[in-house]
Amino acid sequence: MTNRVFMLPLWIRLWHWSNALAIIVLSITGISLHFSDPNLPLVEFSLAARIHNVAGVCLAVLWVVFVIGNIVTGNWWQYIPKPPGILGRCITQMKYYGGGIFKGEPEPFPPTPEVNFNALQAITYWSIMYLVLPMVIATGLVFLYPQFAPDTLFGLDGLLPVALLHYLGAAVILLFMVSHIYLGTMGPKVSSLFKMMITGWYEH
């Protein structure tokens, strides 16, 4: 028998898929800008630059919506790992992801309406959403409006440290996205967590 628990309100689901689309577009255009062979680009350079700028502004707007929505609804609490025993629960969850799931062991901390994320997820999501993503957005906006960049930073040309931070932050987000998709297959069924993000209902 399948049990269903409503987990995710509509605004979170709409924000999630819009945010995912923006990050995918930014990843493709960012790779095109940095690494593509000029003779074989993923997206032609000038077009990639225009799309990247628009998608970056969209991502910034979506981040503001995310922050305000979390404050207004109280959903920000989901991103705070709940004491006590945070470190122990993170280790338990890592063991589950690393081996337990492949042995058919039950999930140690299944999601509930009160606690959507296990401790490891909460720490990871908080770090991405409140540290890495704001840094990427801020550095991207500096590139969009270079007149606001400092002339020098840490003894270097002002835009160089900004570029490094933007690139490193984007790489972290890209790695997070890949791992996020992979871990999304680790529900009761491969499709369970993806379906939850569409319907809002967690089936187990």
Biotite code that builds the C-alpha atoms (Angstrom):
import biotite.structure as struc

atoms = struc.array([
    struc.Atom([0.000, 0.000, 0.000], chain_id="A", res_id=1, res_name="MET", atom_name="CA", element="C"),
    struc.Atom([1.340, 3.456, -0.950], chain_id="A", res_id=2, res_name="THR", atom_name="CA", element="C"),
    struc.Atom([1.276, 6.197, 1.660], chain_id="A", res_id=3, res_name="ASN", atom_name="CA", element="C"),
    struc.Atom([1.094, 9.779, 0.420], chain_id="A", res_id=4, res_name="ARG", atom_name="CA", element="C"),
    struc.Atom([2.213, 12.837, 2.368], chain_id="A", res_id=5, res_name="VAL", atom_name="CA", element="C"),
    struc.Atom([1.931, 16.384, 1.007], chain_id="A", res_id=6, res_name="PHE", atom_name="CA", element="C"),
    struc.Atom([5.381, 17.953, 1.241], chain_id="A", res_id=7, res_name="MET", atom_name="CA", element="C"),
    struc.Atom([5.925, 20.837, -1.161], chain_id="A", res_id=8, res_name="LEU", atom_name="CA", element="C"),
    struc.Atom([3.684, 23.857, -1.813], chain_id="A", res_id=9, res_name="PRO", atom_name="CA", element="C"),
    struc.Atom([3.187, 25.091, -5.359], chain_id="A", res_id=10, res_name="LEU", atom_name="CA", element="C"),
    struc.Atom([5.461, 28.119, -5.046], chain_id="A", res_id=11, res_name="TRP", atom_name="CA", element="C"),
    struc.Atom([8.440, 25.959, -4.057], chain_id="A", res_id=12, res_name="ILE", atom_name="CA", element="C"),
    struc.Atom([7.853, 23.613, -6.999], chain_id="A", res_id=13, res_name="ARG", atom_name="CA", element="C"),
    struc.Atom([7.514, 26.467, -9.494], chain_id="A", res_id=14, res_name="LEU", atom_name="CA", element="C"),
    struc.Atom([10.619, 28.150, -8.106], chain_id="A", res_id=15, res_name="TRP", atom_name="CA", element="C"),
    struc.Atom([12.591, 24.871, -8.178], chain_id="A", res_id=16, res_name="HIS", atom_name="CA", element="C"),
    struc.Atom([11.935, 24.098, -11.845], chain_id="A", res_id=17, res_name="TRP", atom_name="CA", element="C"),
    struc.Atom([12.433, 27.727, -12.920], chain_id="A", res_id=18, res_name="SER", atom_name="CA", element="C"),
    struc.Atom([15.703, 27.846, -10.988], chain_id="A", res_id=19, res_name="ASN", atom_name="CA", element="C"),
    struc.Atom([16.804, 24.545, -12.505], chain_id="A", res_id=20, res_name="ALA", atom_name="CA", element="C"),
    struc.Atom([16.069, 25.803, -16.023], chain_id="A", res_id=21, res_name="LEU", atom_name="CA", element="C"),
    struc.Atom([18.032, 29.013, -15.411], chain_id="A", res_id=22, res_name="ALA", atom_name="CA", element="C"),
    struc.Atom([21.031, 27.065, -14.076], chain_id="A", res_id=23, res_name="ILE", atom_name="CA", element="C"),
    struc.Atom([20.977, 24.645, -17.020], chain_id="A", res_id=24, res_name="ILE", atom_name="CA", element="C"),
    struc.Atom([20.886, 27.557, -19.500], chain_id="A", res_id=25, res_name="VAL", atom_name="CA", element="C"),
    struc.Atom([23.680, 29.325, -17.622], chain_id="A", res_id=26, res_name="LEU", atom_name="CA", element="C"),
    struc.Atom([25.759, 26.139, -17.579], chain_id="A", res_id=27, res_name="SER", atom_name="CA", element="C"),
    struc.Atom([25.428, 25.555, -21.317], chain_id="A", res_id=28, res_name="ILE", atom_name="CA", element="C"),
    struc.Atom([26.100, 29.165, -22.243], chain_id="A", res_id=29, res_name="THR", atom_name="CA", element="C"),
    struc.Atom([28.894, 29.474, -19.669], chain_id="A", res_id=30, res_name="GLY", atom_name="CA", element="C"),
    struc.Atom([30.641, 26.414, -21.074], chain_id="A", res_id=31, res_name="ILE", atom_name="CA", element="C"),
    struc.Atom([30.176, 27.875, -24.561], chain_id="A", res_id=32, res_name="SER", atom_name="CA", element="C"),
    struc.Atom([31.790, 31.129, -23.460], chain_id="A", res_id=33, res_name="LEU", atom_name="CA", element="C"),
    struc.Atom([34.763, 29.498, -21.754], chain_id="A", res_id=34, res_name="HIS", atom_name="CA", element="C"),
    struc.Atom([35.612, 26.188, -23.365], chain_id="A", res_id=35, res_name="PHE", atom_name="CA", element="C"),
    struc.Atom([33.980, 25.678, -26.732], chain_id="A", res_id=36, res_name="SER", atom_name="CA", element="C"),
    struc.Atom([36.062, 25.359, -29.863], chain_id="A", res_id=37, res_name="ASP", atom_name="CA", element="C"),
    struc.Atom([35.339, 28.550, -31.869], chain_id="A", res_id=38, res_name="PRO", atom_name="CA", element="C"),
    struc.Atom([34.755, 26.334, -34.877], chain_id="A", res_id=39, res_name="ASN", atom_name="CA", element="C"),
    struc.Atom([32.396, 24.035, -32.997], chain_id="A", res_id=40, res_name="LEU", atom_name="CA", element="C"),
    struc.Atom([30.656, 26.027, -30.249], chain_id="A", res_id=41, res_name="PRO", atom_name="CA", element="C"),
    struc.Atom([27.761, 24.695, -28.203], chain_id="A", res_id=42, res_name="LEU", atom_name="CA", element="C"),
    struc.Atom([26.239, 28.131, -28.661], chain_id="A", res_id=43, res_name="VAL", atom_name="CA", element="C"),
    struc.Atom([27.744, 30.883, -30.836], chain_id="A", res_id=44, res_name="GLU", atom_name="CA", element="C"),
    struc.Atom([29.785, 33.239, -28.624], chain_id="A", res_id=45, res_name="PHE", atom_name="CA", element="C"),
    struc.Atom([27.833, 36.489, -28.959], chain_id="A", res_id=46, res_name="SER", atom_name="CA", element="C"),
    struc.Atom([24.497, 34.671, -28.681], chain_id="A", res_id=47, res_name="LEU", atom_name="CA", element="C"),
    struc.Atom([25.765, 32.710, -25.663], chain_id="A", res_id=48, res_name="ALA", atom_name="CA", element="C"),
    struc.Atom([26.824, 35.975, -24.001], chain_id="A", res_id=49, res_name="ALA", atom_name="CA", element="C"),
    struc.Atom([23.386, 37.555, -24.489], chain_id="A", res_id=50, res_name="ARG", atom_name="CA", element="C"),
    struc.Atom([21.528, 34.485, -23.274], chain_id="A", res_id=51, res_name="ILE", atom_name="CA", element="C"),
    struc.Atom([23.900, 34.123, -20.318], chain_id="A", res_id=52, res_name="HIS", atom_name="CA", element="C"),
    struc.Atom([23.248, 37.703, -19.241], chain_id="A", res_id=53, res_name="ASN", atom_name="CA", element="C"),
    struc.Atom([19.456, 37.336, -19.441], chain_id="A", res_id=54, res_name="VAL", atom_name="CA", element="C"),
    struc.Atom([19.485, 33.972, -17.634], chain_id="A", res_id=55, res_name="ALA", atom_name="CA", element="C"),
    struc.Atom([21.770, 35.433, -14.971], chain_id="A", res_id=56, res_name="GLY", atom_name="CA", element="C"),
    struc.Atom([19.345, 38.262, -14.243], chain_id="A", res_id=57, res_name="VAL", atom_name="CA", element="C"),
    struc.Atom([16.503, 35.717, -14.125], chain_id="A", res_id=58, res_name="CYS", atom_name="CA", element="C"),
    struc.Atom([18.500, 33.650, -11.633], chain_id="A", res_id=59, res_name="LEU", atom_name="CA", element="C"),
    struc.Atom([19.062, 36.729, -9.461], chain_id="A", res_id=60, res_name="ALA", atom_name="CA", element="C"),
    struc.Atom([15.323, 37.501, -9.466], chain_id="A", res_id=61, res_name="VAL", atom_name="CA", element="C"),
    struc.Atom([14.506, 33.876, -8.633], chain_id="A", res_id=62, res_name="LEU", atom_name="CA", element="C"),
    struc.Atom([16.965, 33.954, -5.735], chain_id="A", res_id=63, res_name="TRP", atom_name="CA", element="C"),
    struc.Atom([15.249, 37.049, -4.313], chain_id="A", res_id=64, res_name="VAL", atom_name="CA", element="C"),
    struc.Atom([11.876, 35.275, -4.683], chain_id="A", res_id=65, res_name="VAL", atom_name="CA", element="C"),
    struc.Atom([13.352, 32.246, -2.901], chain_id="A", res_id=66, res_name="PHE", atom_name="CA", element="C"),
    struc.Atom([14.646, 34.292, 0.039], chain_id="A", res_id=67, res_name="VAL", atom_name="CA", element="C"),
    struc.Atom([11.484, 36.367, 0.441], chain_id="A", res_id=68, res_name="ILE", atom_name="CA", element="C"),
    struc.Atom([9.242, 33.318, 0.013], chain_id="A", res_id=69, res_name="GLY", atom_name="CA", element="C"),
    struc.Atom([11.171, 31.412, 2.666], chain_id="A", res_id=70, res_name="ASN", atom_name="CA", element="C"),
    struc.Atom([10.940, 34.327, 5.103], chain_id="A", res_id=71, res_name="ILE", atom_name="CA", element="C"),
    struc.Atom([7.230, 34.933, 4.519], chain_id="A", res_id=72, res_name="VAL", atom_name="CA", element="C"),
    struc.Atom([6.219, 31.257, 4.721], chain_id="A", res_id=73, res_name="THR", atom_name="CA", element="C"),
    struc.Atom([8.706, 30.201, 7.407], chain_id="A", res_id=74, res_name="GLY", atom_name="CA", element="C"),
    struc.Atom([10.179, 27.652, 5.025], chain_id="A", res_id=75, res_name="ASN", atom_name="CA", element="C"),
    struc.Atom([13.693, 28.922, 5.853], chain_id="A", res_id=76, res_name="TRP", atom_name="CA", element="C"),
    struc.Atom([13.563, 26.611, 8.878], chain_id="A", res_id=77, res_name="TRP", atom_name="CA", element="C"),
    struc.Atom([13.793, 23.602, 6.556], chain_id="A", res_id=78, res_name="GLN", atom_name="CA", element="C"),
    struc.Atom([17.346, 24.616, 5.649], chain_id="A", res_id=79, res_name="TYR", atom_name="CA", element="C"),
    struc.Atom([18.593, 24.584, 9.242], chain_id="A", res_id=80, res_name="ILE", atom_name="CA", element="C"),
    struc.Atom([19.810, 21.164, 10.467], chain_id="A", res_id=81, res_name="PRO", atom_name="CA", element="C"),
    struc.Atom([17.997, 20.341, 13.694], chain_id="A", res_id=82, res_name="LYS", atom_name="CA", element="C"),
    struc.Atom([20.059, 19.566, 16.805], chain_id="A", res_id=83, res_name="PRO", atom_name="CA", element="C"),
    struc.Atom([21.057, 17.463, 18.617], chain_id="A", res_id=84, res_name="PRO", atom_name="CA", element="C"),
    struc.Atom([23.418, 15.018, 16.893], chain_id="A", res_id=85, res_name="GLY", atom_name="CA", element="C"),
    struc.Atom([23.833, 16.883, 13.583], chain_id="A", res_id=86, res_name="ILE", atom_name="CA", element="C"),
    struc.Atom([27.303, 15.469, 12.865], chain_id="A", res_id=87, res_name="LEU", atom_name="CA", element="C"),
    struc.Atom([26.266, 11.921, 13.743], chain_id="A", res_id=88, res_name="GLY", atom_name="CA", element="C"),
    struc.Atom([23.216, 12.134, 11.493], chain_id="A", res_id=89, res_name="ARG", atom_name="CA", element="C"),
    struc.Atom([25.346, 13.482, 8.638], chain_id="A", res_id=90, res_name="CYS", atom_name="CA", element="C"),
    struc.Atom([27.731, 10.532, 8.999], chain_id="A", res_id=91, res_name="ILE", atom_name="CA", element="C"),
    struc.Atom([24.806, 8.092, 9.105], chain_id="A", res_id=92, res_name="THR", atom_name="CA", element="C"),
    struc.Atom([23.342, 9.653, 5.963], chain_id="A", res_id=93, res_name="GLN", atom_name="CA", element="C"),
    struc.Atom([26.690, 9.493, 4.135], chain_id="A", res_id=94, res_name="MET", atom_name="CA", element="C"),
    struc.Atom([26.990, 5.806, 5.005], chain_id="A", res_id=95, res_name="LYS", atom_name="CA", element="C"),
    struc.Atom([23.507, 5.256, 3.630], chain_id="A", res_id=96, res_name="TYR", atom_name="CA", element="C"),
    struc.Atom([24.276, 7.081, 0.370], chain_id="A", res_id=97, res_name="TYR", atom_name="CA", element="C"),
    struc.Atom([27.654, 5.352, 0.096], chain_id="A", res_id=98, res_name="GLY", atom_name="CA", element="C"),
    struc.Atom([26.497, 1.800, 0.620], chain_id="A", res_id=99, res_name="GLY", atom_name="CA", element="C"),
    struc.Atom([23.317, 1.244, 2.592], chain_id="A", res_id=100, res_name="GLY", atom_name="CA", element="C"),
    struc.Atom([20.979, 2.178, -0.226], chain_id="A", res_id=101, res_name="ILE", atom_name="CA", element="C"),
    struc.Atom([22.603, -0.417, -2.493], chain_id="A", res_id=102, res_name="PHE", atom_name="CA", element="C"),
    struc.Atom([21.993, -3.093, 0.156], chain_id="A", res_id=103, res_name="LYS", atom_name="CA", element="C"),
    struc.Atom([18.305, -2.283, 0.441], chain_id="A", res_id=104, res_name="GLY", atom_name="CA", element="C"),
    struc.Atom([18.610, -0.681, 3.858], chain_id="A", res_id=105, res_name="GLU", atom_name="CA", element="C"),
    struc.Atom([15.777, 1.670, 4.888], chain_id="A", res_id=106, res_name="PRO", atom_name="CA", element="C"),
    struc.Atom([16.389, 5.391, 4.627], chain_id="A", res_id=107, res_name="GLU", atom_name="CA", element="C"),
    struc.Atom([17.636, 6.549, 8.050], chain_id="A", res_id=108, res_name="PRO", atom_name="CA", element="C"),
    struc.Atom([15.902, 9.933, 7.985], chain_id="A", res_id=109, res_name="PHE", atom_name="CA", element="C"),
    struc.Atom([12.954, 9.912, 5.575], chain_id="A", res_id=110, res_name="PRO", atom_name="CA", element="C"),
    struc.Atom([11.458, 13.317, 4.723], chain_id="A", res_id=111, res_name="PRO", atom_name="CA", element="C"),
    struc.Atom([8.401, 14.568, 6.599], chain_id="A", res_id=112, res_name="THR", atom_name="CA", element="C"),
    struc.Atom([6.284, 17.724, 6.197], chain_id="A", res_id=113, res_name="PRO", atom_name="CA", element="C"),
    struc.Atom([7.981, 19.112, 9.322], chain_id="A", res_id=114, res_name="GLU", atom_name="CA", element="C"),
    struc.Atom([11.538, 18.174, 8.271], chain_id="A", res_id=115, res_name="VAL", atom_name="CA", element="C"),
    struc.Atom([11.918, 17.972, 4.491], chain_id="A", res_id=116, res_name="ASN", atom_name="CA", element="C"),
    struc.Atom([15.683, 17.458, 4.524], chain_id="A", res_id=117, res_name="PHE", atom_name="CA", element="C"),
    struc.Atom([18.039, 15.221, 6.423], chain_id="A", res_id=118, res_name="ASN", atom_name="CA", element="C"),
    struc.Atom([20.917, 16.996, 8.199], chain_id="A", res_id=119, res_name="ALA", atom_name="CA", element="C"),
    struc.Atom([23.363, 16.454, 5.330], chain_id="A", res_id=120, res_name="LEU", atom_name="CA", element="C"),
    struc.Atom([20.904, 17.869, 2.795], chain_id="A", res_id=121, res_name="GLN", atom_name="CA", element="C"),
    struc.Atom([20.079, 20.852, 5.001], chain_id="A", res_id=122, res_name="ALA", atom_name="CA", element="C"),
    struc.Atom([23.737, 21.824, 5.397], chain_id="A", res_id=123, res_name="ILE", atom_name="CA", element="C"),
    struc.Atom([24.425, 21.339, 1.683], chain_id="A", res_id=124, res_name="THR", atom_name="CA", element="C"),
    struc.Atom([21.352, 23.222, 0.483], chain_id="A", res_id=125, res_name="TYR", atom_name="CA", element="C"),
    struc.Atom([21.945, 26.084, 2.936], chain_id="A", res_id=126, res_name="TRP", atom_name="CA", element="C"),
    struc.Atom([25.556, 26.404, 1.763], chain_id="A", res_id=127, res_name="SER", atom_name="CA", element="C"),
    struc.Atom([24.544, 26.445, -1.895], chain_id="A", res_id=128, res_name="ILE", atom_name="CA", element="C"),
    struc.Atom([21.550, 28.764, -1.565], chain_id="A", res_id=129, res_name="MET", atom_name="CA", element="C"),
    struc.Atom([22.911, 31.238, 0.970], chain_id="A", res_id=130, res_name="TYR", atom_name="CA", element="C"),
    struc.Atom([26.662, 31.234, 0.273], chain_id="A", res_id=131, res_name="LEU", atom_name="CA", element="C"),
    struc.Atom([27.654, 29.938, -3.179], chain_id="A", res_id=132, res_name="VAL", atom_name="CA", element="C"),
    struc.Atom([24.692, 31.091, -5.274], chain_id="A", res_id=133, res_name="LEU", atom_name="CA", element="C"),
    struc.Atom([24.687, 34.687, -3.923], chain_id="A", res_id=134, res_name="PRO", atom_name="CA", element="C"),
    struc.Atom([28.419, 34.871, -4.640], chain_id="A", res_id=135, res_name="MET", atom_name="CA", element="C"),
    struc.Atom([27.897, 33.696, -8.227], chain_id="A", res_id=136, res_name="VAL", atom_name="CA", element="C"),
    struc.Atom([25.031, 36.165, -8.714], chain_id="A", res_id=137, res_name="ILE", atom_name="CA", element="C"),
    struc.Atom([26.991, 39.062, -7.215], chain_id="A", res_id=138, res_name="ALA", atom_name="CA", element="C"),
    struc.Atom([30.101, 38.388, -9.292], chain_id="A", res_id=139, res_name="THR", atom_name="CA", element="C"),
    struc.Atom([27.962, 37.901, -12.391], chain_id="A", res_id=140, res_name="GLY", atom_name="CA", element="C"),
    struc.Atom([26.290, 41.270, -11.832], chain_id="A", res_id=141, res_name="LEU", atom_name="CA", element="C"),
    struc.Atom([29.726, 42.876, -11.523], chain_id="A", res_id=142, res_name="VAL", atom_name="CA", element="C"),
    struc.Atom([30.574, 41.468, -14.954], chain_id="A", res_id=143, res_name="PHE", atom_name="CA", element="C"),
    struc.Atom([27.264, 42.721, -16.298], chain_id="A", res_id=144, res_name="LEU", atom_name="CA", element="C"),
    struc.Atom([28.001, 46.179, -14.893], chain_id="A", res_id=145, res_name="TYR", atom_name="CA", element="C"),
    struc.Atom([31.830, 46.351, -14.890], chain_id="A", res_id=146, res_name="PRO", atom_name="CA", element="C"),
    struc.Atom([31.782, 50.077, -14.092], chain_id="A", res_id=147, res_name="GLN", atom_name="CA", element="C"),
    struc.Atom([31.070, 49.052, -10.501], chain_id="A", res_id=148, res_name="PHE", atom_name="CA", element="C"),
    struc.Atom([34.106, 46.746, -10.294], chain_id="A", res_id=149, res_name="ALA", atom_name="CA", element="C"),
    struc.Atom([37.044, 47.996, -8.206], chain_id="A", res_id=150, res_name="PRO", atom_name="CA", element="C"),
    struc.Atom([40.150, 49.041, -10.117], chain_id="A", res_id=151, res_name="ASP", atom_name="CA", element="C"),
    struc.Atom([42.241, 46.598, -8.088], chain_id="A", res_id=152, res_name="THR", atom_name="CA", element="C"),
    struc.Atom([41.427, 43.785, -5.694], chain_id="A", res_id=153, res_name="LEU", atom_name="CA", element="C"),
    struc.Atom([44.035, 41.894, -3.683], chain_id="A", res_id=154, res_name="PHE", atom_name="CA", element="C"),
    struc.Atom([46.690, 43.634, -5.763], chain_id="A", res_id=155, res_name="GLY", atom_name="CA", element="C"),
    struc.Atom([45.210, 42.332, -9.017], chain_id="A", res_id=156, res_name="LEU", atom_name="CA", element="C"),
    struc.Atom([43.088, 43.839, -11.741], chain_id="A", res_id=157, res_name="ASP", atom_name="CA", element="C"),
    struc.Atom([39.659, 44.283, -10.178], chain_id="A", res_id=158, res_name="GLY", atom_name="CA", element="C"),
    struc.Atom([37.859, 41.917, -12.514], chain_id="A", res_id=159, res_name="LEU", atom_name="CA", element="C"),
    struc.Atom([40.322, 39.013, -12.218], chain_id="A", res_id=160, res_name="LEU", atom_name="CA", element="C"),
    struc.Atom([39.443, 37.924, -8.640], chain_id="A", res_id=161, res_name="PRO", atom_name="CA", element="C"),
    struc.Atom([35.782, 38.472, -9.514], chain_id="A", res_id=162, res_name="VAL", atom_name="CA", element="C"),
    struc.Atom([36.172, 36.190, -12.538], chain_id="A", res_id=163, res_name="ALA", atom_name="CA", element="C"),
    struc.Atom([37.878, 33.490, -10.460], chain_id="A", res_id=164, res_name="LEU", atom_name="CA", element="C"),
    struc.Atom([35.177, 33.591, -7.790], chain_id="A", res_id=165, res_name="LEU", atom_name="CA", element="C"),
    struc.Atom([32.447, 33.474, -10.444], chain_id="A", res_id=166, res_name="HIS", atom_name="CA", element="C"),
    struc.Atom([34.063, 30.535, -12.210], chain_id="A", res_id=167, res_name="TYR", atom_name="CA", element="C"),
    struc.Atom([34.725, 28.541, -9.017], chain_id="A", res_id=168, res_name="LEU", atom_name="CA", element="C"),
    struc.Atom([31.234, 29.191, -7.679], chain_id="A", res_id=169, res_name="GLY", atom_name="CA", element="C"),
    struc.Atom([29.669, 28.177, -10.990], chain_id="A", res_id=170, res_name="ALA", atom_name="CA", element="C"),
    struc.Atom([31.730, 24.955, -10.983], chain_id="A", res_id=171, res_name="ALA", atom_name="CA", element="C"),
    struc.Atom([30.477, 24.150, -7.468], chain_id="A", res_id=172, res_name="VAL", atom_name="CA", element="C"),
    struc.Atom([26.868, 24.736, -8.539], chain_id="A", res_id=173, res_name="ILE", atom_name="CA", element="C"),
    struc.Atom([27.322, 22.567, -11.630], chain_id="A", res_id=174, res_name="LEU", atom_name="CA", element="C"),
    struc.Atom([28.739, 19.731, -9.511], chain_id="A", res_id=175, res_name="LEU", atom_name="CA", element="C"),
    struc.Atom([25.891, 20.201, -7.047], chain_id="A", res_id=176, res_name="PHE", atom_name="CA", element="C"),
    struc.Atom([23.346, 19.997, -9.861], chain_id="A", res_id=177, res_name="MET", atom_name="CA", element="C"),
    struc.Atom([24.787, 16.701, -11.123], chain_id="A", res_id=178, res_name="VAL", atom_name="CA", element="C"),
    struc.Atom([24.880, 15.187, -7.632], chain_id="A", res_id=179, res_name="SER", atom_name="CA", element="C"),
    struc.Atom([21.418, 16.600, -6.895], chain_id="A", res_id=180, res_name="HIS", atom_name="CA", element="C"),
    struc.Atom([19.968, 14.803, -9.917], chain_id="A", res_id=181, res_name="ILE", atom_name="CA", element="C"),
    struc.Atom([21.751, 11.586, -8.933], chain_id="A", res_id=182, res_name="TYR", atom_name="CA", element="C"),
    struc.Atom([20.549, 11.728, -5.321], chain_id="A", res_id=183, res_name="LEU", atom_name="CA", element="C"),
    struc.Atom([17.077, 12.470, -6.659], chain_id="A", res_id=184, res_name="GLY", atom_name="CA", element="C"),
    struc.Atom([16.939, 8.853, -7.807], chain_id="A", res_id=185, res_name="THR", atom_name="CA", element="C"),
    struc.Atom([17.375, 7.579, -4.226], chain_id="A", res_id=186, res_name="MET", atom_name="CA", element="C"),
    struc.Atom([13.773, 7.728, -3.079], chain_id="A", res_id=187, res_name="GLY", atom_name="CA", element="C"),
    struc.Atom([11.577, 4.679, -2.427], chain_id="A", res_id=188, res_name="PRO", atom_name="CA", element="C"),
    struc.Atom([11.422, 4.417, -6.215], chain_id="A", res_id=189, res_name="LYS", atom_name="CA", element="C"),
    struc.Atom([13.769, 5.994, -8.769], chain_id="A", res_id=190, res_name="VAL", atom_name="CA", element="C"),
    struc.Atom([10.965, 8.367, -9.780], chain_id="A", res_id=191, res_name="SER", atom_name="CA", element="C"),
    struc.Atom([9.574, 9.148, -6.303], chain_id="A", res_id=192, res_name="SER", atom_name="CA", element="C"),
    struc.Atom([11.473, 12.343, -5.537], chain_id="A", res_id=193, res_name="LEU", atom_name="CA", element="C"),
    struc.Atom([11.145, 13.724, -9.065], chain_id="A", res_id=194, res_name="PHE", atom_name="CA", element="C"),
    struc.Atom([7.416, 13.055, -8.937], chain_id="A", res_id=195, res_name="LYS", atom_name="CA", element="C"),
    struc.Atom([7.215, 14.782, -5.547], chain_id="A", res_id=196, res_name="MET", atom_name="CA", element="C"),
    struc.Atom([8.816, 17.885, -7.017], chain_id="A", res_id=197, res_name="MET", atom_name="CA", element="C"),
    struc.Atom([6.080, 17.940, -9.678], chain_id="A", res_id=198, res_name="ILE", atom_name="CA", element="C"),
    struc.Atom([3.000, 17.036, -7.611], chain_id="A", res_id=199, res_name="THR", atom_name="CA", element="C"),
    struc.Atom([4.085, 18.039, -4.108], chain_id="A", res_id=200, res_name="GLY", atom_name="CA", element="C"),
    struc.Atom([3.193, 14.577, -2.745], chain_id="A", res_id=201, res_name="TRP", atom_name="CA", element="C"),
    struc.Atom([5.757, 12.175, -1.310], chain_id="A", res_id=202, res_name="TYR", atom_name="CA", element="C"),
    struc.Atom([4.794, 8.561, -1.933], chain_id="A", res_id=203, res_name="GLU", atom_name="CA", element="C"),
    struc.Atom([6.367, 5.774, 0.104], chain_id="A", res_id=204, res_name="HIS", atom_name="CA", element="C"),
])
